[in-house]
Amino acid sequence: MSFTVAQRTREIGIRTALGAQPLRLMLNVFGRAGWQIAAGVLVGSILSGGAFAAIGLGLLRAAPLLLAVAVMMGFVGLMAAFGPARRGIADSSKRGAESGRLGRMAAA
């Protein structure tokens, strides 16, 4: 997530300069993270369901465990996205403020 947000810092800075609200930017970052997490949880659930079926536990008996792990992984993934997203928004707004300050200094 940190890498993804670092790549998008310039985009976030431009959106901030154009007046985007921080909440909207956070939702944008969380939306992308949500899709990545959902894909990972889906693939992991399918593979682990197949593994449980292969060892004879059956999908019905493993379903509560799979659901609990999927919810936990989704929560952990979103919490892991929160720090880099907040940092990326703060960095981009600082850069925007610095460039505005430097532009005014050059004009003076």
MOUR-V681952 format. One record per backbone hydrogen bond with DSSP energy under -1.0 kcal/mol. CO is the residue of the C=O (numbers start at 1). NH is the residue of the N-H. E is the energy in kcal/mol with one decimal. If there is no record, write none. Layout:
# MOUR-V681952
co:nh:e
CO:NH:E
CO:NH:E
This chain:
# MOUR-V681952
co:nh:e
1:5:-2.8
2:6:-2.5
3:7:-2.1
4:8:-1.4
8:12:-2.8
9:13:-2.5
10:14:-2.4
11:15:-2.5
12:16:-2.5
13:17:-2.5
14:18:-1.8
15:20:-2.7
16:19:-1.5
21:25:-2.0
22:26:-2.5
23:27:-2.4
24:28:-1.9
25:29:-2.3
26:30:-3.0
27:31:-2.2
28:32:-1.8
29:33:-2.3
30:34:-2.9
31:35:-1.8
32:36:-1.8
33:37:-2.8
34:38:-2.8
35:39:-2.2
36:40:-2.0
37:41:-2.8
38:42:-2.4
39:43:-2.5
40:44:-2.5
41:45:-2.5
42:46:-2.3
43:47:-2.5
44:48:-2.6
45:49:-2.4
46:50:-2.1
47:51:-2.0
48:52:-2.7
49:53:-2.1
50:54:-2.1
51:55:-1.6
52:57:-2.1
58:62:-1.3
59:63:-1.3
62:66:-2.7
63:67:-2.6
64:68:-2.3
65:69:-2.4
66:70:-2.4
67:71:-2.5
68:72:-2.3
69:73:-2.7
70:74:-2.2
71:75:-2.4
72:76:-2.7
73:77:-2.4
74:78:-2.2
75:79:-2.3
76:80:-2.1
77:81:-1.3
78:82:-1.1
81:85:-1.9
82:86:-2.6
83:87:-2.6
84:88:-2.7
85:89:-2.2
86:90:-2.3
87:91:-2.8
88:92:-2.3
89:93:-2.1
90:94:-2.1
91:95:-2.5
92:96:-2.1
93:97:-2.2
94:98:-2.7
95:99:-2.7
96:100:-2.0
97:101:-2.2
98:102:-2.8
99:103:-2.2
100:104:-1.9
101:105:-2.2
102:106:-2.2
103:107:-1.6
104:108:-1.2
